[in-house]
Amino acid sequence: MTRSAQELGRFLRIRRDRIRPEQVGFPVGPRRRSLGLRREEVAVLAGVSPTWYTYLEQGRNITPSPEVLDSLANVLMLTAEERRYLHLLALGRAPAGQIRVASPDDELWTLVRAVGNGQHPVYIGNEYGDVLAWNEATAHWFTDFHRYPRERRNMLWWLLTDPEAPERVLDWAEETRDLIARLRSAWAGRPEDPAFNARIDNFSAASAQFRTWWAEHHVTAQQPRDRVLQRPGQQRQAFRIVVLRLADSSSNSVVVHLPTTSS
């Protein structure tokens, strides 16, 4: 038995005990000794065999499908975070397509205004590369993403399709390849995510360069790095990029540009 399998069994037992039979339509008779659901009842409601579910609770090394896990999550009335935890214990990955964004748009903009009230770019992005909120310095050095419809407010889309992008980002090819490599790393965790695949299809249709670099299967992780930006006809500015993960979101990050040297 692996440790994760044992923890999965404990988690299922604890969550089973908190569901009252009457909540799911089972009668409560005088001979019933358990307050929660029986294993057999969970199995029937989830559409699996009682023996198989018993093995799962016992922590045996069996691998349930994502669909069965979702069925169990529904029976046990798990929250979104509990469902994610169930998938992580059983499969080592979050449910496909589940990206938790706990902060509404107005909170993201408030955060950007609080930390980005200066002359250097600060924006909030997600694993898709979408730019969700940005300060005036981001519009100055990159672009004002308000020019794009919401579904096109994406850093990679801007790099691939805006003719000004190579002029403003000095190492344009390296920066673009790096973002594509990070996109591919993130995509590997959710290859069936329709939102991810829709973006990849759009990038592929819009850019032959994207198709070439995507096919290279280069992967990398997000990490601090240098970036040199330049406004047309103005001075260059070197920045050190620092990415801060938001605690209330599994997807959103604050991207801060710290000035280093000017040339």
VEXMIFI-706463 format. One line per field, with one value per atom (N, C-alpha, C): residue number from 1; residue in one letter; y, z, x. Coordinates in Angstrom, 1 decimal. Last residue first. Example, Ala and Ser with C-alpha at 12.3 -4.5 7.8 and 13.67 -1.06 7.14 Angstrom:
<nodes>
i <- 2  2  2  1  1  1
aa <- S  S  S  A  A  A
yy <- -2.2  -1.1  0.0  -5.7  -4.5  -3.3
zz <- 7.1  7.1  7.9  7.8  7.8  7.8
xx <- 12.8  13.7  12.9  13.2  12.3  13.2
</nodes>
This chain:
<nodes>
i <- 263  263  263  262  262  262  261  261  261  260  260  260  259  259  259  258  258  258  257  257  257  256  256  256  255  255  255  254  254  254  253  253  253  252  252  252  251  251  251  250  250  250  249  249  249  248  248  248  247  247  247  246  246  246  245  245  245  244  244  244  243  243  243  242  242  242  241  241  241  240  240  240  239  239  239  238  238  238  237  237  237  236  236  236  235  235  235  234  234  234  233  233  233  232  232  232  231  231  231  230  230  230  229  229  229  228  228  228  227  227  227  226  226  226  225  225  225  224  224  224  223  223  223  222  222  222  221  221  221  220  220  220  219  219  219  218  218  218  217  217  217  216  216  216  215  215  215  214  214  214  213  213  213  212  212  212  211  211  211  210  210  210  209  209  209  208  208  208  207  207  207  206  206  206  205  205  205  204  204  204  203  203  203  202  202  202  201  201  201  200  200  200  199  199  199  198  198  198  197  197  197  196  196  196  195  195  195  194  194  194  193  193  193  192  192  192  191  191  191  190  190  190  189  189  189  188  188  188  187  187  187  186  186  186  185  185  185  184  184  184  183  183  183  182  182  182  181  181  181  180  180  180  179  179  179  178  178  178  177  177  177  176  176  176  175  175  175  174  174  174  173  173  173  172  172  172  171  171  171  170  170  170  169  169  169  168  168  168  167  167  167  166  166  166  165  165  165  164  164  164  163  163  163  162  162  162  161  161  161  160  160  160  159  159  159  158  158  158  157  157  157  156  156  156  155  155  155  154  154  154  153  153  153  152  152  152  151  151  151  150  150  150  149  149  149  148  148  148  147  147  147  146  146  146  145  145  145  144  144  144  143  143  143  142  142  142  141  141  141  140  140  140  139  139  139  138  138  138  137  137  137  136  136  136  135  135  135  134  134  134  133  133  133  132  132  132  131  131  131  130  130  130  129  129  129  128  128  128  127  127  127  126  126  126  125  125  125  124  124  124  123  123  123  122  122  122  121  121  121  120  120  120  119  119  119  118  118  118  117  117  117  116  116  116  115  115  115  114  114  114  113  113  113  112  112  112  111  111  111  110  110  110  109  109  109  108  108  108  107  107  107  106  106  106  105  105  105  104  104  104  103  103  103  102  102  102  101  101  101  100  100  100  99  99  99  98  98  98  97  97  97  96  96  96  95  95  95  94  94  94  93  93  93  92  92  92  91  91  91  90  90  90  89  89  89  88  88  88  87  87  87  86  86  86  85  85  85  84  84  84  83  83  83  82  82  82  81  81  81  80  80  80  79  79  79  78  78  78  77  77  77  76  76  76  75  75  75  74  74  74  73  73  73  72  72  72  71  71  71  70  70  70  69  69  69  68  68  68  67  67  67  66  66  66  65  65  65  64  64  64  63  63  63  62  62  62  61  61  61  60  60  60  59  59  59  58  58  58  57  57  57  56  56  56  55  55  55  54  54  54  53  53  53  52  52  52  51  51  51  50  50  50  49  49  49  48  48  48  47  47  47  46  46  46  45  45  45  44  44  44  43  43  43  42  42  42  41  41  41  40  40  40  39  39  39  38  38  38  37  37  37  36  36  36  35  35  35  34  34  34  33  33  33  32  32  32  31  31  31  30  30  30  29  29  29  28  28  28  27  27  27  26  26  26  25  25  25  24  24  24  23  23  23  22  22  22  21  21  21  20  20  20  19  19  19  18  18  18  17  17  17  16  16  16  15  15  15  14  14  14  13  13  13  12  12  12  11  11  11  10  10  10  9  9  9  8  8  8  7  7  7  6  6  6  5  5  5  4  4  4  3  3  3  2  2  2  1  1  1
aa <- S  S  S  S  S  S  T  T  T  T  T  T  P  P  P  L  L  L  H  H  H  V  V  V  V  V  V  V  V  V  S  S  S  N  N  N  S  S  S  S  S  S  S  S  S  D  D  D  A  A  A  L  L  L  R  R  R  L  L  L  V  V  V  V  V  V  I  I  I  R  R  R  F  F  F  A  A  A  Q  Q  Q  R  R  R  Q  Q  Q  Q  Q  Q  G  G  G  P  P  P  R  R  R  Q  Q  Q  L  L  L  V  V  V  R  R  R  D  D  D  R  R  R  P  P  P  Q  Q  Q  Q  Q  Q  A  A  A  T  T  T  V  V  V  H  H  H  H  H  H  E  E  E  A  A  A  W  W  W  W  W  W  T  T  T  R  R  R  F  F  F  Q  Q  Q  A  A  A  S  S  S  A  A  A  A  A  A  S  S  S  F  F  F  N  N  N  D  D  D  I  I  I  R  R  R  A  A  A  N  N  N  F  F  F  A  A  A  P  P  P  D  D  D  E  E  E  P  P  P  R  R  R  G  G  G  A  A  A  W  W  W  A  A  A  S  S  S  R  R  R  L  L  L  R  R  R  A  A  A  I  I  I  L  L  L  D  D  D  R  R  R  T  T  T  E  E  E  E  E  E  A  A  A  W  W  W  D  D  D  L  L  L  V  V  V  R  R  R  E  E  E  P  P  P  A  A  A  E  E  E  P  P  P  D  D  D  T  T  T  L  L  L  L  L  L  W  W  W  W  W  W  L  L  L  M  M  M  N  N  N  R  R  R  R  R  R  E  E  E  R  R  R  P  P  P  Y  Y  Y  R  R  R  H  H  H  F  F  F  D  D  D  T  T  T  F  F  F  W  W  W  H  H  H  A  A  A  T  T  T  A  A  A  E  E  E  N  N  N  W  W  W  A  A  A  L  L  L  V  V  V  D  D  D  G  G  G  Y  Y  Y  E  E  E  N  N  N  G  G  G  I  I  I  Y  Y  Y  V  V  V  P  P  P  H  H  H  Q  Q  Q  G  G  G  N  N  N  G  G  G  V  V  V  A  A  A  R  R  R  V  V  V  L  L  L  T  T  T  W  W  W  L  L  L  E  E  E  D  D  D  D  D  D  P  P  P  S  S  S  A  A  A  V  V  V  R  R  R  I  I  I  Q  Q  Q  G  G  G  A  A  A  P  P  P  A  A  A  R  R  R  G  G  G  L  L  L  A  A  A  L  L  L  L  L  L  H  H  H  L  L  L  Y  Y  Y  R  R  R  R  R  R  E  E  E  E  E  E  A  A  A  T  T  T  L  L  L  M  M  M  L  L  L  V  V  V  N  N  N  A  A  A  L  L  L  S  S  S  D  D  D  L  L  L  V  V  V  E  E  E  P  P  P  S  S  S  P  P  P  T  T  T  I  I  I  N  N  N  R  R  R  G  G  G  Q  Q  Q  E  E  E  L  L  L  Y  Y  Y  T  T  T  Y  Y  Y  W  W  W  T  T  T  P  P  P  S  S  S  V  V  V  G  G  G  A  A  A  L  L  L  V  V  V  A  A  A  V  V  V  E  E  E  E  E  E  R  R  R  R  R  R  L  L  L  G  G  G  L  L  L  S  S  S  R  R  R  R  R  R  R  R  R  P  P  P  G  G  G  V  V  V  P  P  P  F  F  F  G  G  G  V  V  V  Q  Q  Q  E  E  E  P  P  P  R  R  R  I  I  I  R  R  R  D  D  D  R  R  R  R  R  R  I  I  I  R  R  R  L  L  L  F  F  F  R  R  R  G  G  G  L  L  L  E  E  E  Q  Q  Q  A  A  A  S  S  S  R  R  R  T  T  T  M  M  M
yy <- 51.0  51.1  52.1  50.4  51.1  51.1  47.6  48.7  49.2  46.9  46.6  47.7  46.9  47.5  47.1  44.2  45.0  45.6  43.4  43.7  44.7  40.7  42.0  42.2  39.1  39.2  40.6  37.0  38.4  38.5  34.4  34.9  36.4  31.8  33.2  33.5  29.1  29.4  30.8  28.6  27.6  28.0  31.1  30.6  29.7  32.3  31.9  31.4  33.0  31.9  31.4  33.6  34.0  32.8  33.7  32.9  33.5  36.0  35.7  34.9  36.3  35.9  35.4  38.8  38.0  37.6  39.8  39.4  38.5  42.6  41.3  40.9  44.6  44.3  42.9  47.4  46.0  45.8  49.5  49.3  47.8  52.0  50.6  50.5  55.0  54.3  52.9  55.3  55.7  54.7  54.4  55.7  56.1  52.3  52.8  54.3  51.1  51.9  52.4  48.0  49.3  49.9  45.6  46.2  47.6  42.6  44.0  44.5  40.5  40.9  42.3  37.7  39.1  39.3  35.7  35.9  37.4  33.2  34.6  34.7  30.9  31.2  32.6  28.2  29.6  29.9  25.6  26.1  27.6  24.1  24.8  25.2  22.3  22.5  23.2  21.7  22.3  22.6  20.6  20.0  20.5  21.5  21.2  20.5  22.4  21.0  20.6  25.0  24.1  22.6  26.1  26.0  25.1  25.8  25.3  25.1  27.2  25.8  25.1  29.8  29.0  27.5  30.4  30.3  29.6  30.6  29.5  29.3  31.7  31.8  30.5  31.2  32.6  32.7  28.5  29.1  30.4  28.2  27.5  28.1  29.8  30.2  29.5  28.2  29.6  30.1  25.8  25.8  27.3  26.8  26.2  26.2  27.5  28.5  28.0  25.1  26.1  27.2  23.7  23.3  24.3  25.1  25.0  24.7  24.6  26.0  26.0  21.8  22.5  23.9  19.6  20.9  21.6  17.4  17.3  18.6  17.8  17.7  17.7  19.0  19.0  18.9  18.9  18.5  18.4  19.9  18.5  18.0  22.6  21.9  20.4  23.4  23.5  22.7  22.9  22.3  22.3  24.7  23.2  22.4  27.1  26.7  25.2  27.1  27.1  26.7  27.2  26.1  26.0  29.7  28.5  27.2  31.3  31.3  30.1  30.8  30.5  30.4  31.8  30.4  29.9  34.5  33.8  32.3  35.1  35.3  34.5  34.5  33.8  33.9  36.4  35.0  34.1  38.9  38.5  37.0  40.5  39.1  38.4  43.0  42.9  41.4  44.0  42.9  42.6  45.9  46.3  45.3  44.7  46.0  46.4  42.5  42.3  43.6  43.9  43.1  42.9  45.2  46.0  45.1  43.3  43.7  44.5  40.8  42.3  42.6  38.0  38.6  40.2  36.9  36.3  37.1  38.6  38.4  37.8  38.4  39.6  39.5  35.6  36.1  37.5  35.7  34.9  35.4  37.2  37.7  37.0  38.1  37.0  37.4  38.8  39.4  38.4  37.6  37.8  38.6  37.5  36.2  36.4  40.3  39.5  38.2  42.1  41.5  40.6  44.7  43.4  42.9  47.0  47.1  45.8  46.4  46.8  46.9  46.2  45.0  45.2  48.2  48.3  47.2  46.7  47.2  47.4  47.3  46.3  46.8  49.8  49.1  47.9  50.9  51.7  50.9  48.8  49.4  50.2  48.6  47.5  47.9  51.0  50.8  49.6  50.8  51.7  51.4  47.2  48.6  49.5  44.7  45.2  46.7  41.4  42.8  43.3  39.2  39.4  40.8  37.7  38.9  39.4  34.3  35.4  36.5  32.0  33.2  34.4  29.9  30.0  31.2  30.4  29.4  29.4  34.0  32.7  31.7  37.2  36.3  34.9  40.6  39.3  38.4  42.9  42.4  41.0  45.7  44.7  44.2  47.6  46.8  45.8  50.7  49.5  48.5  53.0  53.2  51.8  52.4  52.9  52.9  50.5  52.0  52.6  47.8  48.3  49.8  47.1  46.7  47.3  48.2  48.3  48.1  47.6  49.0  49.2  44.8  45.4  46.9  44.6  44.1  44.8  45.6  46.3  45.9  43.7  45.0  45.8  41.5  41.4  42.8  42.4  42.1  42.1  42.4  43.7  43.5  39.6  40.6  41.9  37.5  38.1  39.2  34.8  36.3  36.8  32.1  32.6  34.1  30.0  31.4  32.0  26.9  27.6  29.1  24.9  25.9  26.8  21.9  22.6  23.6  20.4  21.6  22.4  17.4  18.1  19.3  17.6  17.2  18.0  17.2  17.8  17.4  14.2  15.4  15.9  11.7  12.6  13.9  10.1  10.1  11.0  10.2  9.0  8.9  12.7  11.5  10.3  14.4  14.4  13.2  13.8  13.5  13.4  14.8  13.4  12.9  17.5  16.7  15.2  18.2  18.3  17.5  17.8  17.0  17.0  19.7  18.3  17.4  22.0  21.8  20.3  21.7  21.8  21.5  19.3  20.7  20.6  16.3  17.0  18.4  14.4  15.8  16.6  11.8  12.2  13.7  11.7  10.9  11.5  13.3  13.7  13.0  11.8  13.2  13.7  9.5  9.4  10.8  10.7  10.1  9.9  11.4  12.5  11.9  8.9  9.8  10.9  7.9  7.3  8.2  9.6  9.6  9.0  9.0  10.4  10.4  5.6  6.6  7.9  4.3  4.7  5.6  1.9  3.3  3.5  0.4  0.3  1.8  -0.8  0.0  -0.3  -0.2  -1.1  -0.3  1.1  1.6  0.7  0.5  -0.3  0.2  1.9  2.4  1.7  0.1  1.5  2.1  -2.2  -2.2  -0.8  -1.2  -1.7  -1.7  -0.9  0.3  -0.1  -3.6  -2.7  -1.4  -4.6  -5.1  -4.2  -3.1  -2.9  -3.5  -1.6  -2.8  -2.5  1.6  0.7  -0.5  3.8  2.9  2.0  5.3  5.7  4.9  4.0  5.4  5.8  1.6  1.6  3.0  2.6  1.9  1.9  3.6  4.5  3.9  1.2  2.3  3.3  -0.2  -0.7  0.3  1.3  1.2  0.7  3.4  2.2  2.2  6.8  5.8  4.6  7.4  7.8  6.7  6.1  7.3  7.7  2.6  3.7  4.9  0.8  1.1  2.3  0.0  0.7  1.2  -0.9  -1.8  -1.1  1.0  0.8  0.0  2.7  1.8  1.6  5.1  4.9  4.0  4.8  4.8  4.5  7.0  5.7  5.8  9.5  8.7  7.3  11.1  10.5  9.5  11.9  12.9  12.4  9.6  10.3  11.4  8.9  8.1  8.9  11.6  10.9  10.1  11.8  11.8  11.0  11.3  12.6  12.7  9.0  9.0  10.3  9.6  8.8  8.9  11.1  11.8  11.0  9.0  10.2  10.9  7.3  6.8  8.0  8.9  8.4  8.0  9.3  10.4  10.0  6.7  7.4  8.6  6.2  5.4  6.1  8.2  8.2  7.4  7.3  8.5  8.7  4.9  4.9  6.1  6.1  5.2  5.0  7.5  8.2  7.4  5.4  6.3  7.1  2.2  3.4  4.4  -1.2  0.0  1.3
zz <- -20.4  -21.4  -22.6  -16.9  -18.2  -19.1  -14.7  -15.3  -16.6  -13.3  -13.0  -13.5  -12.0  -12.8  -12.3  -11.9  -11.1  -11.9  -12.6  -13.3  -12.4  -11.6  -11.3  -12.0  -11.9  -12.6  -12.3  -9.9  -10.1  -10.7  -11.1  -10.5  -10.8  -10.9  -11.1  -10.4  -10.2  -11.5  -11.6  -7.7  -8.2  -9.6  -5.3  -6.7  -7.1  -3.0  -3.1  -4.5  -3.2  -2.3  -2.5  -6.2  -5.3  -4.5  -6.7  -6.8  -5.8  -8.5  -7.1  -7.3  -10.2  -10.3  -8.9  -11.5  -10.3  -10.4  -13.8  -13.6  -12.4  -14.0  -13.5  -13.2  -16.9  -15.8  -15.3  -18.7  -18.3  -17.0  -21.2  -19.7  -19.5  -23.6  -23.2  -21.7  -24.6  -23.9  -23.6  -27.7  -26.4  -25.8  -30.2  -30.1  -28.8  -28.7  -30.0  -29.9  -25.6  -26.3  -27.6  -24.7  -25.3  -25.9  -22.3  -23.0  -23.6  -21.3  -21.8  -22.7  -18.6  -19.8  -20.1  -16.7  -17.1  -18.4  -14.2  -15.4  -15.8  -12.0  -12.2  -13.4  -13.7  -12.8  -13.0  -14.7  -14.4  -13.4  -16.6  -15.5  -15.3  -19.9  -18.8  -17.7  -22.9  -21.7  -20.7  -26.3  -25.3  -24.1  -28.5  -27.2  -26.2  -31.1  -30.5  -29.2  -31.7  -32.1  -31.6  -30.9  -30.2  -30.5  -32.9  -31.6  -30.7  -35.2  -35.2  -33.8  -34.4  -34.8  -34.7  -34.0  -32.9  -33.2  -36.7  -35.7  -34.5  -37.8  -38.2  -37.2  -36.2  -36.2  -36.7  -36.0  -36.2  -36.5  -35.5  -36.7  -37.0  -33.1  -34.3  -35.5  -31.4  -31.6  -32.9  -31.5  -32.0  -32.3  -30.4  -31.7  -32.3  -27.8  -28.7  -30.1  -26.9  -27.1  -28.0  -26.9  -27.7  -28.0  -24.9  -26.3  -27.3  -22.6  -23.0  -24.5  -22.6  -22.7  -23.1  -22.3  -23.6  -23.7  -21.2  -20.8  -22.1  -21.6  -22.0  -21.7  -20.4  -21.8  -22.4  -17.9  -18.3  -19.8  -17.7  -16.5  -16.8  -20.1  -19.8  -18.6  -19.9  -20.6  -20.3  -18.6  -17.9  -18.6  -20.6  -19.3  -18.5  -22.6  -22.8  -21.5  -21.4  -21.7  -21.9  -21.3  -20.0  -20.3  -24.0  -23.3  -21.9  -24.7  -25.3  -24.5  -23.2  -22.8  -23.4  -24.6  -23.2  -22.8  -27.1  -27.0  -25.5  -26.5  -27.0  -26.8  -25.6  -24.7  -25.2  -28.0  -26.7  -25.8  -29.8  -30.0  -28.8  -28.5  -28.8  -29.0  -26.8  -27.1  -27.4  -26.7  -27.5  -27.8  -27.2  -26.4  -27.2  -29.1  -27.7  -26.8  -31.5  -31.3  -29.9  -31.4  -31.5  -31.3  -31.1  -30.0  -30.2  -33.2  -32.3  -31.3  -34.5  -35.1  -34.2  -32.7  -32.8  -33.4  -32.6  -33.6  -33.7  -30.5  -31.8  -32.9  -28.3  -28.8  -30.2  -27.9  -28.3  -28.9  -27.3  -28.4  -28.9  -24.9  -26.0  -27.3  -23.2  -23.5  -24.8  -24.0  -23.7  -24.1  -24.7  -23.7  -23.2  -26.2  -26.8  -25.9  -24.8  -25.1  -25.8  -24.6  -23.4  -23.8  -27.4  -26.7  -25.6  -26.9  -27.4  -26.7  -25.7  -27.1  -27.7  -23.1  -23.4  -24.9  -23.0  -23.4  -23.5  -24.3  -23.4  -23.9  -24.1  -24.9  -23.9  -22.8  -23.7  -24.6  -21.6  -22.1  -23.1  -21.1  -21.6  -22.3  -19.9  -21.2  -21.8  -17.6  -18.5  -19.9  -16.4  -16.9  -17.9  -15.5  -16.6  -17.2  -14.8  -14.5  -15.7  -15.2  -15.5  -15.1  -15.4  -14.8  -15.0  -16.9  -16.3  -15.7  -19.7  -18.8  -18.2  -20.1  -20.2  -19.2  -20.0  -20.5  -20.6  -18.7  -20.2  -20.8  -16.1  -16.8  -18.3  -15.8  -15.4  -16.3  -14.4  -15.5  -15.0  -13.7  -13.2  -14.4  -13.8  -14.3  -13.6  -13.9  -13.0  -13.6  -15.0  -15.3  -14.2  -13.3  -13.8  -14.0  -12.0  -13.4  -14.1  -9.9  -10.2  -11.7  -8.4  -8.5  -8.7  -8.0  -9.3  -9.5  -5.7  -5.8  -7.1  -6.0  -4.7  -4.9  -8.6  -8.2  -6.9  -8.3  -9.2  -8.9  -6.5  -6.2  -7.0  -8.0  -6.7  -6.3  -10.0  -10.3  -9.1  -8.4  -9.1  -9.5  -7.5  -6.5  -7.2  -9.9  -9.2  -8.1  -10.6  -11.4  -10.6  -7.7  -8.8  -9.4  -6.8  -6.7  -7.9  -7.3  -6.2  -6.2  -9.6  -9.6  -8.5  -10.3  -9.3  -9.4  -12.9  -12.5  -11.5  -14.3  -13.0  -12.7  -16.4  -16.7  -15.4  -14.6  -15.9  -16.0  -11.2  -12.2  -13.5  -10.5  -10.3  -11.4  -9.8  -10.6  -10.3  -8.5  -8.5  -9.4  -8.2  -9.5  -9.6  -5.5  -6.3  -7.6  -4.5  -3.8  -4.7  -6.5  -6.2  -5.5  -6.3  -7.5  -7.3  -3.7  -4.0  -5.2  -4.0  -3.1  -3.4  -5.7  -6.2  -5.4  -3.9  -5.1  -5.7  -2.0  -1.6  -2.9  -3.6  -3.1  -2.6  -4.1  -5.2  -4.8  -1.7  -2.2  -3.4  -2.0  -1.8  -2.3  -1.7  -1.6  -1.3  -2.2  -0.9  -0.7  -4.8  -3.8  -2.4  -6.1  -6.1  -5.0  -5.7  -5.2  -5.1  -7.2  -5.7  -5.1  -9.7  -9.2  -7.7  -9.9  -9.9  -9.4  -9.8  -8.8  -8.7  -12.3  -11.0  -9.8  -14.0  -14.0  -12.7  -13.6  -13.2  -13.1  -12.3  -13.4  -12.9  -9.8  -10.3  -11.4  -9.3  -9.9  -10.5  -6.3  -7.5  -8.0  -3.8  -5.0  -6.2  -1.0  -1.9  -3.1  1.0  0.6  -0.3  1.7  2.4  2.0  -0.2  1.2  2.0  -2.3  -2.4  -1.0  -1.5  -1.7  -1.7  -1.5  -0.2  -0.3  -4.2  -3.3  -2.0  -5.0  -5.5  -4.6  -3.6  -3.3  -3.8  -4.7  -3.3  -3.0  -7.9  -7.1  -5.7  -8.7  -8.7  -7.9  -8.6  -9.8  -9.9  -6.5  -7.4  -8.6  -5.1  -5.6  -6.6  -4.5  -5.3  -5.9  -2.9  -4.1  -5.0  -0.7  -1.5  -2.9  0.3  -0.2  -1.1  1.1  0.0  -0.6  3.2  2.0  0.8  4.6  4.5  3.2  5.8  4.8  5.0  9.4  8.0  7.0  11.7  11.4  10.0  12.1  11.6  11.3  12.8  13.8  13.4  12.4  11.8  12.8  13.4  13.5  12.9  12.9  14.3  14.4  9.7  10.6  12.0  7.5  8.7  9.6  3.9  5.1  6.3  1.6  2.3  3.6  0.4  0.1  0.7  1.1  -0.2  -0.5  3.7  2.7  1.3  5.1  4.7  3.6  5.9  4.9  4.3  6.0  6.6  5.6  5.8  4.9  5.6  7.3  7.5  6.7  6.5  7.8  8.0  4.1  4.0  5.4  5.0  4.2  4.1  6.2  7.0  6.3  4.0  5.2  6.0  2.3  1.8  3.0  3.8  3.4  3.0  4.0  5.2  4.9  1.3  2.0  3.3  0.9  0.1  0.8  2.6  2.9  2.1  1.2  2.5  2.9  -1.2  -1.2  0.2  -0.3  -0.9  -0.9  0.5  1.5  1.0  -0.9  -0.9  0.1  0.0  0.0  0.0
xx <- 20.2  21.2  20.7  19.8  19.3  20.5  19.2  20.1  19.4  16.5  17.9  18.8  13.2  14.2  15.6  11.1  11.9  13.0  7.9  9.1  9.9  5.8  6.4  7.7  2.9  4.2  4.7  1.1  1.4  2.8  -1.1  0.2  0.3  -3.6  -3.2  -1.9  -4.1  -3.7  -3.1  -5.1  -4.1  -3.6  -5.6  -5.8  -4.7  -4.9  -6.3  -6.6  -2.2  -2.5  -4.0  -0.6  -1.7  -2.1  2.9  1.7  0.7  4.9  4.3  3.0  7.8  6.4  6.0  9.9  9.6  8.1  12.3  10.9  10.8  14.2  14.2  12.8  14.8  14.0  14.4  16.1  16.3  15.5  15.1  15.1  15.2  16.1  15.8  15.8  14.5  15.5  15.1  12.7  13.0  14.1  11.8  12.5  12.9  9.4  10.0  10.6  10.6  9.6  10.2  11.8  12.1  10.9  13.1  12.0  12.4  14.4  14.7  13.6  14.5  13.7  14.1  15.6  15.8  14.9  13.8  14.7  14.7  12.5  13.0  13.9  10.3  11.4  11.8  8.3  8.4  9.5  9.9  9.1  9.3  9.6  10.4  9.4  10.1  9.3  10.2  9.6  10.5  9.6  8.4  8.2  9.2  8.4  9.7  9.6  5.8  6.2  7.6  5.9  5.1  5.5  7.5  8.1  7.3  5.8  7.1  7.6  3.4  3.4  4.8  4.5  4.0  3.9  5.0  6.1  5.7  2.5  3.4  4.5  -0.3  1.1  1.8  -3.1  -2.6  -1.2  -3.5  -4.1  -3.5  -2.1  -1.6  -2.2  -3.7  -2.3  -1.8  -6.1  -6.0  -4.6  -5.2  -5.7  -5.7  -4.6  -3.5  -4.0  -7.1  -6.1  -5.0  -8.4  -8.9  -7.9  -6.9  -6.8  -7.4  -7.7  -6.3  -6.2  -10.4  -9.9  -8.5  -10.6  -11.0  -10.5  -8.2  -8.8  -9.3  -6.7  -8.1  -8.9  -4.3  -4.3  -5.7  -3.1  -4.6  -4.7  -0.4  -1.2  -2.7  0.5  0.7  -0.1  0.1  -0.9  -0.7  2.4  1.2  0.1  4.3  4.4  3.1  3.4  3.3  3.5  3.8  2.5  2.4  6.6  5.8  4.4  7.1  7.6  6.9  6.0  5.4  5.8  7.8  6.3  5.7  10.1  10.0  8.6  9.5  9.8  9.7  9.3  8.2  8.3  11.9  10.8  9.6  13.4  13.7  12.5  12.3  12.2  12.4  12.8  11.4  11.4  14.5  14.8  13.5  13.0  14.2  14.6  9.9  10.6  11.9  9.3  9.2  9.9  9.5  10.2  10.3  7.9  9.3  10.1  5.3  5.9  7.4  4.2  5.0  5.8  2.6  3.9  4.8  1.1  1.2  2.6  1.2  0.3  0.5  2.8  2.7  2.1  2.4  3.8  3.7  -0.4  0.2  1.6  -0.5  -1.3  -0.7  0.9  1.4  0.7  -0.8  0.6  1.1  -4.1  -3.2  -1.8  -6.9  -6.0  -5.0  -8.8  -7.5  -6.5  -11.2  -10.6  -9.2  -11.8  -11.3  -10.6  -10.4  -11.5  -11.0  -7.9  -8.3  -9.6  -7.4  -7.6  -8.1  -6.7  -8.1  -8.4  -4.0  -4.8  -6.3  -1.8  -3.0  -3.9  1.5  0.3  -0.8  4.3  3.8  2.7  4.8  5.9  5.5  2.2  3.2  4.3  0.7  0.2  1.3  2.4  2.2  1.7  1.9  3.2  3.2  -0.7  -0.5  0.9  -1.3  -1.2  -0.8  -3.8  -2.5  -2.5  -5.3  -5.3  -3.9  -5.0  -6.3  -6.4  -3.8  -3.5  -4.8  -3.2  -4.1  -3.6  -1.6  -1.0  -1.9  -2.8  -3.0  -2.2  -2.3  -1.4  -1.7  -2.5  -2.8  -2.0  -1.4  -1.7  -2.1  -1.3  -1.7  -2.1  1.5  0.2  -0.1  3.4  2.9  1.6  6.2  5.0  4.7  6.8  7.3  6.1  6.2  6.6  7.0  3.3  4.6  4.9  1.5  1.4  2.7  1.2  1.8  1.6  0.0  1.4  2.0  -2.6  -1.9  -0.4  -3.4  -3.3  -2.5  -3.5  -2.6  -2.4  -5.7  -4.3  -3.3  -7.8  -7.4  -6.0  -7.9  -7.5  -7.1  -8.7  -7.4  -7.0  -11.2  -10.1  -8.8  -12.6  -12.4  -11.3  -12.8  -12.0  -11.7  -12.4  -13.1  -12.3  -10.4  -10.5  -11.3  -10.3  -11.1  -11.3  -10.2  -9.9  -10.8  -9.0  -9.7  -9.3  -9.7  -8.7  -9.5  -10.1  -10.5  -9.4  -9.3  -10.2  -10.5  -9.2  -8.9  -9.9  -8.3  -9.2  -9.0  -4.7  -6.0  -7.0  -2.9  -3.1  -4.5  -2.7  -1.5  -1.7  -4.8  -4.1  -2.9  -5.6  -5.8  -5.0  -4.9  -4.5  -4.6  -6.0  -4.6  -4.1  -8.8  -8.0  -6.5  -9.2  -9.5  -8.7  -8.7  -7.8  -8.0  -10.8  -9.4  -8.5  -12.9  -12.8  -11.4  -12.3  -12.2  -12.1  -12.7  -11.4  -11.2  -15.5  -14.5  -13.1  -16.8  -16.6  -15.6  -18.7  -17.5  -17.5  -20.8  -21.1  -19.8  -20.5  -20.0  -20.2  -21.4  -22.1  -21.8  -19.5  -20.9  -21.7  -17.2  -17.3  -18.7  -17.8  -17.7  -17.8  -17.8  -19.0  -19.0  -15.1  -16.1  -17.5  -14.0  -13.7  -14.7  -14.9  -15.4  -15.1  -13.6  -15.0  -15.6  -10.9  -11.4  -12.9  -10.7  -10.7  -11.2  -8.5  -9.8  -9.7  -6.2  -6.3  -7.7  -5.1  -5.9  -6.1  -3.7  -3.1  -3.9  -5.8  -5.1  -4.7  -7.2  -5.9  -5.1  -9.7  -8.7  -7.3  -11.2  -11.1  -10.1  -10.8  -10.4  -10.2  -12.0  -10.6  -10.1  -14.7  -14.1  -12.5  -15.1  -15.0  -14.4  -15.0  -14.0  -13.9  -17.3  -16.0  -14.9  -19.4  -19.1  -17.7  -18.8  -19.1  -18.7  -20.3  -19.2  -19.6  -22.1  -22.1  -20.9  -22.6  -21.5  -21.4  -24.6  -24.8  -23.8  -23.2  -24.4  -24.7  -21.1  -20.8  -22.0  -22.5  -21.7  -21.5  -23.6  -24.5  -23.8  -21.4  -22.3  -23.2  -20.5  -19.7  -20.5  -23.1  -22.3  -21.5  -23.1  -23.4  -22.6  -23.4  -23.2  -23.6  -24.1  -24.8  -24.6  -24.6  -23.7  -24.6  -26.6  -25.6  -24.8  -30.0  -28.8  -27.9  -32.2  -31.1  -29.8  -34.2  -33.8  -32.5  -33.4  -34.1  -33.5  -33.8  -33.0  -33.8  -33.5  -34.3  -33.4  -31.9  -31.9  -32.7  -31.6  -32.8  -32.8  -29.5  -29.5  -30.6  -30.1  -29.7  -29.7  -30.5  -31.7  -31.4  -27.8  -28.6  -29.8  -25.5  -26.6  -27.4  -22.1  -23.3  -24.4  -19.8  -20.6  -21.8  -18.7  -19.3  -20.1  -17.5  -18.7  -19.4  -15.3  -16.3  -17.6  -13.8  -14.3  -15.4  -13.4  -14.2  -14.7  -11.9  -13.2  -14.0  -9.6  -10.4  -11.8  -8.6  -9.0  -9.9  -8.0  -9.0  -9.5  -6.0  -7.3  -8.3  -4.0  -4.7  -6.0  -3.3  -3.8  -4.6  -2.4  -3.6  -4.2  -0.2  -1.3  -2.6  1.5  0.9  -0.3  0.6  1.3  0.7  0.8  0.0  0.9
</nodes>
